[in-house]
Amino acid sequence: QVQLVESGGGLVQAGGSLRLSCAASGGTFYNYAMGWFRQAPGKEREFVAAIGWTGYRNYADSVKGRFTISRDNAKNTVSLQMNSLKPEDTAVYYCAADWRSTGSAIDQQYDYWGQGTQVTVSS
């Protein structure tokens, strides 16, 4: 059983930056692909970024060039650096883990989820 805890959310002005972190425990972290998803009010959950257990990175078109996902297998953490934030990035951001995956954009493939952290971007 893998436990995931997100941190780093908050309120930021448009054009600003935030760095989200997700700490994992209870499993062999390096064997998991780690993904970030988000859900805005009244909308379905959507893929943001993922990094496979091999290090391969996958991004949603809406965040390419602005967001960067990285992982530290020694610390069992995955991070999402978010730059040039826009009001439409406002959502609850979730960290997820998927066993031995290259980093899928499909949320149903992920086995474990965190509780989420709120990101609010003001205009």
Disulfide bonds with the S-S distance in Angstrom:
Cys22-Cys95 2.10
